[in-house]
Amino acid sequence: MQATTLRAVLERYAVLQGLSDRTVTLYTHTLDRFRDCLGHEPTIDDLDDFVVAKFLKWRATTPHRGRLCSAASVAKDKAQLVSISNFAAKKRMLRSDGQIVEFLSLPRVRTIRHAPQAYTLDEVQRLILKARTREGHVGGRPAGWWWSTIIHTAWETAERIGALLALRWADVDLDGMTVLFRAETRKGRSHDLLRPITPQLASLLRPEARGPDELVWPWDRKQLTSIWTSMKLLCRRAGVRGTGFHRLRKASASYVQAAGGDATDHLGHSKPEVTRQHYLDARITQTKRAVDYLPPLDLGEEPAA
């Protein structure tokens, strides 16, 4: 009896669980690294506590593309293999020896939680201004317009890049100055999100408005992943530290919180703890630091140099 490959299990699991294409891609990356460790295509026979634990240790200590992966990536690999294993066990899938796949019991993977880092207001402005100078076209739109307005919209709405790329003109009300992000295009796919935009942004979007079924920001490059490479280049040319679109989401939330708004609602989160732990940049939100509340020490005169 030949064991079923984990990719075949993933194909079934993805359909039944309604995983997004992006999530399936992340699972595929995990299976790619599992294959590299094992030296063969992983099957349900490899869903063994000892085998997977060895893989997680190998993953944490073996460089990929010249660098070690983060603890968060190891935890992600563990969670995804556990999900596949749980699915196989619940469906009573059989190993090559005729035994039912068992639930995995794995050691805890310790993760490090870094302080959230957002773009500052100055950095957002520099990104938009530098984006306006981009030449050529993206998806039939002027590159300068494409890049500057998608960054501007990410700043005002705090929405993820995936939902922005899926936005259609039917859901952009330039007169009412609102943008509707459909549940089907958002992470979790649980609810729509209606966000206001400023008159400034509405006027910048208007020149390239198209038919209701057309995407606002079509990406016509061969690979979607090249959008992050292009963003990284833009950050470097704008003299902005850090890279990526998610820092725009963190920046928007941090400035809303600092001004007295509700960052959790702005981000569409269900729990304030998630917002606080992963999105709010203390350099922006904490107008007063802990040391500002401490009484000064009376240490007398300063010693002579």
Backbone bond lengths (Angstrom), bond angles and torsions (degrees), N, CA, C in turn:
res aa  C-N    CA-C-N  psi(-1)  N-CA   C-N-CA  omega(-1)  CA-C   N-CA-C  phi
1 M - - - 1.460 - - 1.524 109.61 -
2 Q 1.329 116.44 123.52 1.459 120.82 -177.47 1.530 110.31 -87.08
3 A 1.337 115.55 133.23 1.455 120.82 -177.75 1.525 110.83 -71.98
4 T 1.310 116.43 143.07 1.467 122.57 177.98 1.526 109.93 -72.64
5 T 1.309 117.41 136.89 1.461 120.07 178.30 1.529 109.77 -72.46
6 L 1.327 115.64 153.55 1.470 119.77 178.96 1.520 111.07 -68.89
7 R 1.320 117.11 -26.08 1.469 119.14 176.67 1.533 110.86 -66.98
8 A 1.340 115.86 -35.61 1.465 119.56 176.55 1.525 110.17 -68.61
9 V 1.330 116.73 -37.87 1.463 120.23 176.89 1.527 109.87 -65.62
10 L 1.329 115.83 -42.45 1.461 120.35 179.59 1.524 111.43 -61.14
11 E 1.322 117.05 -39.71 1.461 120.60 179.72 1.524 111.03 -58.96
12 R 1.315 116.35 -42.31 1.461 120.76 179.07 1.536 110.76 -72.41
13 Y 1.327 115.45 -43.15 1.465 121.31 -179.13 1.526 110.91 -61.15
14 A 1.341 116.64 -42.37 1.465 121.24 -177.92 1.524 111.52 -61.99
15 V 1.330 116.64 -40.42 1.462 120.59 -179.35 1.526 110.51 -69.16
16 L 1.322 116.60 -46.38 1.468 120.63 -175.70 1.529 112.56 -71.21
17 Q 1.344 116.65 -27.46 1.463 120.55 -179.98 1.527 112.44 -96.98
18 G 1.337 116.24 -5.06 1.456 119.89 179.12 1.511 113.89 65.98
19 L 1.335 117.61 38.86 1.461 121.11 -179.35 1.528 110.47 -69.01
20 S 1.317 115.76 144.73 1.461 120.38 176.69 1.523 109.90 -74.60
21 D 1.331 116.21 163.04 1.468 120.59 178.48 1.522 110.83 -59.13
22 R 1.328 116.89 -39.64 1.466 121.24 179.71 1.522 110.92 -63.31
23 T 1.337 117.56 -41.62 1.461 121.10 179.91 1.522 110.62 -66.61
24 V 1.330 116.48 -40.08 1.470 120.09 177.18 1.526 110.19 -61.12
25 T 1.315 116.46 -39.21 1.462 120.47 178.12 1.521 110.93 -61.53
26 L 1.321 117.32 -41.21 1.460 121.01 178.77 1.527 111.21 -65.09
27 Y 1.325 116.46 -40.46 1.474 120.03 175.48 1.532 110.20 -62.36
28 T 1.313 116.18 -40.32 1.467 120.43 -179.77 1.515 111.16 -62.77
29 H 1.330 117.23 -39.30 1.467 120.70 177.25 1.524 110.68 -61.49
30 T 1.325 117.10 -40.07 1.467 120.68 177.64 1.522 110.72 -62.41
31 L 1.323 116.38 -44.67 1.474 119.81 179.16 1.521 111.55 -65.99
32 D 1.326 117.21 -32.52 1.471 120.46 176.16 1.527 110.81 -62.25
33 R 1.355 115.97 -44.46 1.469 119.41 -179.67 1.541 110.12 -70.50
34 F 1.316 117.95 -35.61 1.468 121.50 176.91 1.530 109.37 -62.25
35 R 1.307 116.45 -41.66 1.473 121.40 176.81 1.526 110.74 -61.96
36 D 1.333 116.73 -43.52 1.461 120.11 -179.48 1.523 111.28 -61.72
37 C 1.316 116.06 -37.75 1.465 120.72 -179.94 1.527 111.25 -70.33
38 L 1.316 116.60 -44.72 1.465 121.46 -176.05 1.528 112.81 -75.26
39 G 1.317 116.39 -31.75 1.462 120.24 -175.42 1.513 112.43 85.93
40 H 1.318 117.02 8.14 1.470 121.79 175.57 1.523 108.66 -153.49
41 E 1.332 115.99 165.14 1.463 120.70 179.05 1.535 108.96 -65.49
42 P 1.352 118.25 122.90 1.465 120.46 -176.19 1.526 112.80 -66.30
43 T 1.317 115.35 141.17 1.463 122.63 178.35 1.530 108.44 -125.95
44 I 1.315 116.17 177.83 1.465 118.84 179.43 1.534 111.30 -67.10
45 D 1.329 117.74 -16.48 1.466 120.23 173.69 1.528 110.98 -64.46
46 D 1.326 116.50 -24.90 1.470 121.24 -178.17 1.522 112.50 -86.31
47 L 1.329 117.61 -1.40 1.463 120.74 176.93 1.522 108.78 -82.30
48 D 1.314 113.57 69.47 1.461 122.86 -177.58 1.528 107.65 -124.89
49 D 1.349 116.61 140.45 1.464 120.57 -177.08 1.522 112.20 -51.56
50 F 1.325 116.41 -49.56 1.459 121.46 -175.58 1.526 110.92 -66.97
51 V 1.321 116.54 -43.23 1.472 120.97 -178.08 1.532 110.56 -64.23
52 V 1.319 116.81 -46.26 1.468 120.16 -178.56 1.526 110.92 -69.81
53 A 1.344 118.30 -37.18 1.465 121.25 177.86 1.528 110.59 -62.84
54 K 1.325 116.31 -40.65 1.468 120.25 176.58 1.522 110.77 -63.74
55 F 1.324 116.67 -38.90 1.467 120.54 178.25 1.530 110.97 -62.88
56 L 1.321 117.31 -43.61 1.465 120.41 -178.95 1.525 111.24 -63.40
57 K 1.334 116.60 -37.95 1.462 120.11 176.44 1.527 110.06 -66.90
58 W 1.332 116.46 -42.64 1.474 121.53 177.37 1.523 110.55 -61.64
59 R 1.311 116.11 -41.17 1.468 121.24 -178.91 1.523 111.31 -62.30
60 A 1.332 116.38 -38.74 1.464 121.10 -177.06 1.522 112.65 -74.84
61 T 1.336 116.92 -20.16 1.465 120.09 -173.66 1.522 114.50 -116.32
62 T 1.316 117.21 -3.69 1.469 120.63 -177.25 1.519 110.61 -110.42
63 P 1.342 117.77 118.46 1.476 119.82 -178.89 1.530 111.65 -63.71
64 H 1.312 115.24 144.68 1.467 121.84 173.74 1.513 107.23 -125.48
65 R 1.326 115.93 124.73 1.459 121.53 -175.50 1.523 111.94 55.24
66 G 1.326 114.48 39.26 1.458 119.84 172.88 1.505 116.41 86.24
67 R 1.347 118.57 4.33 1.457 119.36 -178.81 1.525 110.67 -148.86
68 L 1.341 114.58 151.26 1.457 119.86 176.37 1.528 109.71 -77.08
69 C 1.305 116.29 145.30 1.462 119.48 178.19 1.528 109.90 -79.24
70 S 1.293 116.83 161.42 1.461 121.96 -179.06 1.525 110.65 -78.47
71 A 1.327 115.07 164.56 1.465 119.84 175.84 1.520 110.51 -62.08
72 A 1.331 116.25 -32.88 1.466 120.19 178.78 1.524 111.01 -64.77
73 S 1.329 117.38 -36.58 1.466 120.70 178.45 1.520 111.20 -68.12
74 V 1.332 116.70 -38.41 1.467 120.38 176.84 1.535 109.47 -64.01
75 A 1.333 116.43 -42.45 1.467 120.25 178.04 1.520 111.02 -63.52
76 K 1.327 116.36 -36.99 1.470 120.64 177.42 1.525 110.34 -64.07
77 D 1.341 117.29 -44.45 1.466 120.84 178.52 1.525 110.76 -60.83
78 K 1.330 115.66 -42.41 1.469 119.92 179.23 1.529 110.42 -61.42
79 A 1.330 116.44 -48.52 1.469 120.78 -177.50 1.524 111.40 -60.93
80 Q 1.318 116.91 -38.68 1.457 119.89 -177.77 1.528 111.68 -72.62
81 L 1.323 117.51 -39.53 1.461 119.36 177.26 1.531 110.71 -67.84
82 V 1.334 117.10 -36.27 1.462 120.19 176.14 1.529 110.38 -64.24
83 S 1.332 116.79 -40.61 1.470 120.09 178.96 1.525 111.43 -62.31
84 I 1.332 116.20 -44.21 1.468 120.20 178.36 1.524 110.25 -63.87
85 S 1.345 116.21 -42.96 1.465 120.59 -179.83 1.529 111.34 -63.92
86 N 1.332 115.88 -44.07 1.470 119.13 179.20 1.525 111.37 -61.02
87 F 1.338 115.47 -40.71 1.466 120.12 178.97 1.528 110.36 -62.89
88 A 1.343 115.84 -45.27 1.470 120.04 -179.24 1.532 110.96 -64.42
89 A 1.333 116.07 -38.73 1.471 119.91 -179.84 1.526 111.17 -68.21
90 K 1.333 116.50 -42.87 1.464 120.43 179.73 1.527 111.38 -64.33
91 K 1.331 116.27 -33.96 1.468 120.83 178.63 1.534 111.81 -84.82
92 R 1.359 115.41 1.03 1.463 121.49 177.31 1.530 111.71 55.77
93 M 1.331 114.66 43.97 1.463 119.37 177.06 1.527 109.47 -71.63
94 L 1.316 116.13 148.04 1.460 121.80 -174.20 1.516 112.03 -102.16
95 R 1.341 115.00 138.89 1.460 121.40 172.55 1.529 108.45 -77.44
96 S 1.316 115.87 175.36 1.472 119.38 -178.65 1.525 112.01 -66.17
97 D 1.359 116.16 -21.76 1.480 118.75 178.43 1.521 112.31 -88.53
98 G 1.335 117.04 5.56 1.453 120.70 177.60 1.515 114.34 88.28
99 Q 1.350 117.81 -2.90 1.456 121.80 179.33 1.531 110.86 -86.09
100 I 1.323 115.49 148.04 1.461 120.38 178.40 1.528 109.51 -74.11
101 V 1.310 116.65 140.25 1.468 121.54 177.26 1.520 109.27 -58.41
102 E 1.344 116.45 135.25 1.450 121.48 -179.61 1.535 111.06 -97.06
103 F 1.324 115.17 159.19 1.462 119.82 174.87 1.528 108.68 -71.60
104 L 1.327 116.59 139.30 1.453 120.61 -178.98 1.527 111.23 -77.71
105 S 1.322 115.07 145.04 1.464 122.51 172.94 1.516 106.80 -127.29
106 L 1.333 116.13 104.85 1.461 120.73 -169.95 1.524 111.68 -119.84
107 P 1.338 116.72 155.48 1.468 119.72 177.14 1.524 110.71 -67.02
108 R 1.304 115.55 153.57 1.459 121.13 -179.95 1.529 110.25 -68.36
109 V 1.303 116.15 137.77 1.463 121.30 175.14 1.519 107.36 -100.25
110 R 1.319 116.19 116.65 1.457 120.45 -179.43 1.527 109.84 -77.90
111 T 1.297 116.23 127.80 1.463 120.70 179.08 1.521 109.80 -112.30
112 I 1.306 114.59 152.86 1.457 121.89 178.63 1.522 108.62 -103.73
113 R 1.319 116.42 128.59 1.459 120.04 178.92 1.528 108.92 -101.25
114 H 1.307 115.19 106.97 1.454 120.31 179.89 1.525 110.06 -82.22
115 A 1.322 115.46 154.36 1.461 120.18 177.57 1.522 109.16 -65.47
116 P 1.338 118.28 134.33 1.477 120.64 179.05 1.529 110.68 -59.41
117 Q 1.322 115.61 139.63 1.461 120.69 178.27 1.526 108.96 -126.54
118 A 1.309 114.80 122.49 1.464 121.82 -179.16 1.511 110.00 -111.83
119 Y 1.331 115.72 164.17 1.460 119.39 169.03 1.526 108.17 -71.82
120 T 1.310 115.98 145.39 1.460 119.36 173.13 1.528 109.02 -81.12
121 L 1.338 116.08 167.48 1.461 120.76 178.10 1.522 110.46 -56.96
122 D 1.319 116.75 -42.80 1.466 120.40 179.35 1.522 111.24 -61.57
123 E 1.327 116.61 -39.74 1.467 120.20 -179.27 1.522 111.22 -68.50
124 V 1.332 117.82 -39.61 1.474 120.97 177.24 1.530 109.53 -61.12
125 Q 1.313 116.33 -43.93 1.468 120.31 179.48 1.521 111.17 -62.86
126 R 1.331 116.57 -42.26 1.465 119.99 179.77 1.527 111.33 -65.52
127 L 1.337 116.97 -38.14 1.460 120.57 177.68 1.529 111.10 -61.66
128 I 1.326 116.57 -46.32 1.467 120.38 -178.45 1.529 111.06 -65.18
129 L 1.318 116.62 -43.69 1.475 120.14 -179.35 1.526 111.26 -65.28
130 K 1.331 116.95 -41.00 1.472 119.39 178.41 1.530 110.24 -69.74
131 A 1.332 117.42 -35.97 1.470 121.06 179.04 1.523 110.93 -61.35
132 R 1.319 117.64 -33.97 1.464 120.96 -179.46 1.521 112.71 -63.74
133 T 1.318 116.95 -20.54 1.471 120.58 -177.79 1.526 112.42 -89.19
134 R 1.326 117.58 -2.28 1.468 119.50 -179.10 1.533 110.34 -66.92
135 E 1.313 114.84 138.60 1.461 120.72 -177.45 1.522 111.12 -101.87
136 G 1.330 116.16 165.40 1.461 121.53 179.02 1.511 112.07 86.76
137 H 1.335 114.31 -160.06 1.464 119.83 -176.68 1.527 110.93 -134.65
138 V 1.321 115.45 152.81 1.466 123.08 173.24 1.520 106.82 -129.90
139 G 1.321 116.41 118.98 1.459 119.92 179.53 1.522 113.33 58.63
140 G 1.321 117.07 30.71 1.462 120.75 179.70 1.522 113.98 82.46
141 R 1.342 117.34 1.97 1.465 121.40 178.00 1.524 108.71 -107.42
142 P 1.322 119.21 150.96 1.468 120.65 174.52 1.531 109.90 -57.16
143 A 1.329 116.70 130.64 1.463 120.49 -176.08 1.525 111.94 -58.60
144 G 1.332 116.40 -37.69 1.463 119.81 179.28 1.516 112.10 -61.64
145 W 1.335 115.85 -42.40 1.466 120.33 177.21 1.519 110.31 -68.06
146 W 1.316 116.88 -45.62 1.472 122.51 -176.25 1.525 110.18 -56.08
147 W 1.325 116.14 -54.27 1.458 120.08 -174.43 1.523 113.00 -72.03
148 S 1.308 117.20 -42.18 1.475 118.64 -176.89 1.522 111.71 -67.90
149 T 1.327 117.72 -37.36 1.465 119.11 -177.41 1.525 112.73 -78.93
150 I 1.316 118.41 -31.16 1.471 118.25 178.84 1.529 109.72 -71.31
151 I 1.333 117.25 -36.14 1.464 120.97 176.19 1.530 109.66 -67.85
152 H 1.322 116.23 -42.71 1.467 121.66 179.21 1.531 110.65 -61.35
153 T 1.328 116.51 -42.23 1.465 120.59 -179.74 1.522 111.26 -69.79
154 A 1.324 117.06 -37.81 1.468 120.70 176.18 1.528 110.38 -61.66
155 W 1.311 116.68 -38.25 1.464 122.07 179.10 1.535 111.24 -66.19
156 E 1.316 117.21 -43.40 1.469 120.10 -176.14 1.529 113.09 -78.33
157 T 1.327 117.19 -33.28 1.465 119.90 -175.08 1.523 113.92 -100.89
158 A 1.330 117.44 -18.54 1.472 122.61 -176.91 1.523 112.16 61.08
159 E 1.329 117.77 25.98 1.456 120.39 -179.71 1.525 110.32 -88.94
160 R 1.329 115.25 156.11 1.452 121.99 -179.29 1.527 110.68 -72.29
161 I 1.335 115.70 157.81 1.460 120.76 -176.55 1.525 111.27 -64.42
162 G 1.337 118.62 -33.31 1.462 120.73 179.80 1.516 112.18 -61.46
163 A 1.335 116.62 -44.55 1.465 120.73 178.92 1.523 111.05 -69.04
164 L 1.321 117.60 -35.56 1.464 120.87 177.93 1.526 110.89 -63.46
165 L 1.322 116.18 -43.55 1.466 120.04 -179.21 1.531 111.76 -68.29
166 A 1.328 117.10 -22.57 1.468 121.10 -179.89 1.529 112.51 -92.19
167 L 1.332 117.59 -3.58 1.459 121.34 -176.70 1.530 111.45 -69.17
168 R 1.338 116.16 134.73 1.466 121.83 178.00 1.527 109.32 -113.40
169 W 1.330 114.94 157.44 1.457 120.37 -175.46 1.531 112.47 -62.85
170 A 1.325 117.05 -24.30 1.469 120.08 177.89 1.524 111.48 -60.09
171 D 1.331 116.90 -25.15 1.461 121.50 -176.92 1.525 112.77 -103.32
172 V 1.334 115.74 13.07 1.462 120.86 175.95 1.525 108.28 -113.19
173 D 1.316 116.23 116.06 1.464 121.88 178.71 1.529 107.70 -105.65
174 L 1.331 115.49 96.98 1.458 119.62 -176.41 1.526 112.07 -71.52
175 D 1.320 116.74 -31.65 1.473 119.62 178.63 1.534 110.76 -74.80
176 G 1.326 116.12 -43.67 1.459 120.41 178.25 1.513 113.07 -81.54
177 M 1.344 114.95 -9.68 1.466 122.61 178.12 1.534 112.66 56.52
178 T 1.348 114.33 55.07 1.462 120.91 175.33 1.525 109.33 -137.72
179 V 1.325 114.29 156.17 1.460 122.35 175.20 1.520 107.29 -129.67
180 L 1.329 116.41 130.51 1.462 121.17 179.53 1.522 109.39 -108.53
181 F 1.327 115.71 118.42 1.462 120.84 175.63 1.525 107.85 -97.12
182 R 1.321 116.01 116.90 1.466 121.96 -176.77 1.525 111.34 -71.05
183 A 1.325 115.29 144.36 1.461 120.65 -179.64 1.523 111.67 -55.46
184 E 1.342 116.17 -36.09 1.467 120.46 -176.66 1.522 112.85 -63.36
185 T 1.316 117.14 -21.59 1.464 120.58 -176.53 1.527 112.13 -104.14
186 R 1.324 118.43 -3.17 1.449 121.99 -175.05 1.533 111.43 -101.27
187 K 1.312 116.29 156.78 1.458 120.96 176.64 1.522 109.38 -60.59
188 G 1.319 117.26 132.60 1.457 121.91 -178.03 1.512 113.66 88.06
189 R 1.352 116.49 -26.98 1.467 121.89 177.08 1.524 113.02 51.49
190 S 1.322 117.37 35.81 1.468 120.25 -174.76 1.518 113.63 -98.40
191 H 1.350 118.51 -31.62 1.461 119.46 -176.36 1.522 111.39 -158.27
192 D 1.337 114.66 154.40 1.462 120.35 174.50 1.522 109.34 -71.64
193 L 1.330 115.27 160.99 1.452 120.66 177.30 1.531 108.48 -136.70
194 L 1.326 115.69 114.85 1.464 121.06 178.76 1.522 107.94 -97.95
195 R 1.332 116.23 125.42 1.449 120.78 -177.05 1.524 110.87 -126.50
196 P 1.344 117.52 135.12 1.459 119.95 174.90 1.528 110.61 -76.45
197 I 1.321 116.82 154.75 1.458 121.58 172.47 1.525 107.74 -129.21
198 T 1.302 116.19 161.71 1.460 120.99 -177.38 1.528 111.20 -80.13
199 P 1.336 118.02 158.24 1.470 120.52 173.28 1.520 111.53 -56.85
200 Q 1.323 116.80 -34.02 1.466 121.03 178.87 1.524 111.09 -59.87
201 L 1.337 116.77 -49.31 1.464 120.50 -179.74 1.521 110.95 -66.95
202 A 1.327 117.70 -40.95 1.468 120.42 179.50 1.522 111.00 -58.04
203 S 1.323 116.84 -40.68 1.467 120.23 -179.24 1.526 111.14 -70.17
204 L 1.314 117.03 -30.98 1.467 120.46 178.59 1.530 111.41 -74.73
205 L 1.319 117.10 -31.68 1.463 121.16 178.57 1.529 112.11 -75.59
206 R 1.305 117.79 -34.30 1.457 123.44 -170.47 1.538 115.54 -53.63
207 P 1.336 120.26 -42.45 1.477 119.34 -175.85 1.528 114.74 -58.46
208 E 1.327 117.97 -26.17 1.467 120.77 -178.02 1.529 112.68 -108.54
209 A 1.337 117.89 16.42 1.462 120.70 179.32 1.524 110.65 -61.39
210 R 1.331 116.04 137.60 1.473 121.54 -177.18 1.522 109.80 -126.40
211 G 1.329 115.13 -165.83 1.458 121.30 179.47 1.513 111.69 -63.64
212 P 1.347 117.16 157.36 1.472 121.02 -174.46 1.519 114.98 -59.53
213 D 1.340 117.53 -29.80 1.461 119.70 -177.10 1.533 113.09 -88.13
214 E 1.316 117.04 -5.85 1.470 119.69 -177.92 1.516 111.17 -83.46
215 L 1.331 114.90 147.32 1.455 120.99 176.47 1.522 109.81 -70.53
216 V 1.327 116.02 143.98 1.458 119.65 177.75 1.519 109.93 -70.51
217 W 1.329 116.49 -43.39 1.466 120.98 -179.58 1.527 110.66 -126.32
218 P 1.329 118.13 76.67 1.475 119.71 178.21 1.524 110.89 -68.25
219 W 1.308 116.15 136.49 1.466 121.51 178.61 1.523 107.92 -107.60
220 D 1.323 116.62 112.82 1.463 120.02 -172.05 1.517 113.80 -106.62
221 R 1.340 117.32 11.91 1.462 118.94 177.21 1.523 109.37 -75.42
222 K 1.319 116.25 162.56 1.457 120.88 -173.82 1.520 111.82 -62.35
223 Q 1.326 116.96 -39.74 1.454 120.72 -178.90 1.528 110.00 -120.95
224 L 1.326 116.03 137.60 1.459 120.02 177.90 1.521 110.67 -64.98
225 T 1.345 116.79 -32.78 1.470 119.73 -177.06 1.523 112.34 -62.12
226 S 1.319 117.93 -19.89 1.463 119.90 -179.12 1.520 111.85 -67.82
227 I 1.331 118.02 -14.45 1.459 120.36 178.53 1.524 110.14 -66.76
228 W 1.341 117.79 -34.17 1.457 120.49 178.63 1.530 110.41 -72.84
229 T 1.329 117.05 -35.59 1.461 120.19 175.82 1.522 110.28 -63.51
230 S 1.323 116.28 -41.08 1.456 121.18 179.50 1.529 111.04 -66.97
231 M 1.340 117.05 -38.43 1.459 121.11 177.36 1.523 110.64 -65.70
232 K 1.312 116.87 -39.20 1.464 121.37 178.44 1.522 110.52 -61.69
233 L 1.316 116.44 -41.98 1.464 121.04 178.08 1.519 110.64 -64.25
234 L 1.336 116.78 -41.14 1.457 120.70 179.30 1.531 110.60 -62.61
235 C 1.322 116.66 -41.92 1.469 120.48 178.81 1.529 110.46 -60.97
236 R 1.314 116.08 -43.93 1.464 119.50 -179.12 1.528 111.28 -63.86
237 R 1.321 116.75 -42.36 1.462 120.20 -179.58 1.526 112.32 -70.18
238 A 1.327 116.20 -27.28 1.463 119.74 179.03 1.530 111.89 -86.05
239 G 1.335 116.00 -4.29 1.455 120.05 -178.57 1.511 112.89 70.06
240 V 1.332 115.46 34.09 1.466 121.34 -176.96 1.523 109.26 -105.46
241 R 1.324 115.90 131.12 1.469 120.04 178.24 1.523 109.66 -72.43
242 G 1.314 115.40 152.38 1.462 118.82 178.93 1.521 111.40 75.42
243 T 1.302 114.97 170.99 1.462 120.27 -179.59 1.521 109.38 -143.54
244 G 1.307 115.47 172.36 1.456 120.56 171.57 1.514 114.37 97.05
245 F 1.323 114.22 165.13 1.456 122.13 -179.34 1.524 111.87 -87.38
246 H 1.332 117.23 -25.49 1.463 119.09 -173.21 1.525 111.51 -67.05
247 R 1.312 117.28 -25.46 1.470 119.21 177.43 1.524 111.21 -67.18
248 L 1.311 117.13 -24.02 1.467 119.99 174.25 1.524 110.07 -68.20
249 R 1.321 116.18 -40.74 1.466 121.69 177.95 1.535 109.78 -63.40
250 K 1.318 116.48 -42.88 1.459 120.92 178.05 1.530 111.03 -66.39
251 A 1.332 116.18 -38.91 1.461 120.08 179.52 1.518 110.85 -63.56
252 S 1.319 116.77 -47.15 1.456 121.31 -179.48 1.524 110.59 -59.30
253 A 1.331 116.66 -45.68 1.463 120.85 -179.60 1.522 111.47 -65.32
254 S 1.316 117.07 -40.97 1.464 121.04 -177.10 1.520 111.65 -65.59
255 Y 1.322 116.97 -42.01 1.465 119.48 -179.41 1.536 111.36 -72.22
256 V 1.333 117.09 -33.35 1.474 119.96 174.84 1.527 109.28 -63.06
257 Q 1.323 117.10 -45.24 1.461 121.51 -179.80 1.530 110.98 -64.12
258 A 1.330 116.17 -43.14 1.456 120.35 -178.58 1.523 111.76 -62.97
259 A 1.339 116.87 -30.03 1.470 121.24 -178.86 1.531 112.36 -86.71
260 G 1.336 116.56 1.53 1.465 119.87 178.14 1.512 114.06 98.45
261 G 1.336 118.01 5.54 1.464 121.43 179.08 1.513 112.30 -83.85
262 D 1.318 115.87 -179.09 1.462 122.53 -179.04 1.524 108.66 -102.57
263 A 1.319 116.73 97.35 1.464 121.49 -177.75 1.518 111.85 -65.90
264 T 1.325 117.36 -33.13 1.469 120.53 179.54 1.521 110.60 -62.71
265 D 1.317 117.20 -44.52 1.467 121.34 177.45 1.523 110.47 -68.13
266 H 1.312 117.01 -39.23 1.468 121.79 179.93 1.523 111.17 -59.69
267 L 1.323 116.57 -37.60 1.464 121.32 -179.30 1.524 112.92 -85.22
268 G 1.341 116.66 -13.75 1.457 119.72 -177.11 1.514 112.76 78.41
269 H 1.343 116.76 23.25 1.459 120.98 178.87 1.529 110.78 -81.97
270 S 1.324 115.60 156.57 1.467 120.31 177.02 1.522 111.41 -95.33
271 K 1.348 117.20 -20.83 1.462 120.86 -176.81 1.527 110.88 -126.87
272 P 1.337 118.17 128.56 1.461 121.22 177.36 1.527 113.14 -61.43
273 E 1.360 116.74 -28.26 1.466 119.51 -179.02 1.520 111.97 -62.34
274 V 1.344 115.86 -38.46 1.467 119.82 178.23 1.518 110.19 -62.66
275 T 1.321 115.99 -43.96 1.459 120.99 179.32 1.524 110.36 -61.42
276 R 1.330 116.27 -47.67 1.458 120.79 -176.21 1.524 111.86 -66.19
277 Q 1.322 117.13 -43.40 1.462 120.75 -173.52 1.518 113.26 -75.89
278 H 1.339 117.13 -31.69 1.461 119.04 -169.90 1.529 115.38 -118.50
279 Y 1.329 118.18 -8.52 1.471 118.62 -172.66 1.526 115.35 -126.76
280 L 1.303 119.14 -31.10 1.456 120.45 -172.63 1.527 111.32 -86.22
281 D 1.325 115.10 117.77 1.460 122.57 178.80 1.525 107.86 -82.73
282 A 1.342 116.57 114.88 1.461 121.18 -175.61 1.523 112.68 -61.55
283 R 1.318 118.21 -26.11 1.464 120.33 178.46 1.524 111.16 -64.69
284 I 1.350 116.00 -24.28 1.462 121.13 -179.27 1.527 111.26 -98.25
285 T 1.321 116.26 -42.53 1.475 119.90 -171.48 1.521 114.07 -82.71
286 Q 1.322 117.03 -29.45 1.456 119.33 -175.81 1.528 110.17 -90.61
287 T 1.334 114.89 90.44 1.460 119.37 178.70 1.521 110.83 -68.54
288 K 1.352 117.00 -24.21 1.456 121.77 173.30 1.517 109.18 -124.90
289 R 1.323 116.61 136.43 1.450 121.73 178.99 1.519 109.72 -95.94
290 A 1.326 116.10 164.33 1.463 120.33 -179.79 1.529 110.80 -57.63
291 V 1.333 118.06 -39.52 1.462 120.72 -177.10 1.526 111.61 -66.71
292 D 1.335 116.80 -21.04 1.468 119.44 178.87 1.525 111.84 -68.77
293 Y 1.336 117.63 -18.14 1.461 121.43 -179.16 1.532 112.40 -94.75
294 L 1.323 117.56 -8.88 1.458 120.86 -178.60 1.523 110.25 -80.11
295 P 1.340 117.24 138.80 1.471 118.93 175.55 1.525 110.12 -68.77
296 P 1.315 117.39 148.53 1.465 119.64 179.73 1.521 111.04 -68.65
297 L 1.290 116.31 149.61 1.482 122.16 177.77 1.525 109.42 -87.30
298 D 1.306 115.89 136.48 1.446 121.38 175.30 1.514 108.40 -93.50
299 L 1.298 117.47 99.02 1.452 122.96 -174.96 1.522 112.12 -109.53
300 G 1.325 115.97 13.75 1.454 119.03 179.04 1.514 111.64 71.59
301 E 1.271 115.94 -158.32 1.452 120.65 179.87 1.527 110.33 -75.49
302 E 1.319 114.68 148.16 1.460 119.39 177.38 1.516 109.54 -68.64
303 P 1.350 116.94 140.18 1.468 118.77 179.13 1.531 111.05 -64.50
304 A 1.271 115.47 147.90 1.478 119.83 178.81 1.510 109.89 -65.29
305 A 1.341 114.45 144.95 1.470 119.25 -179.48 1.526 111.16 -68.47
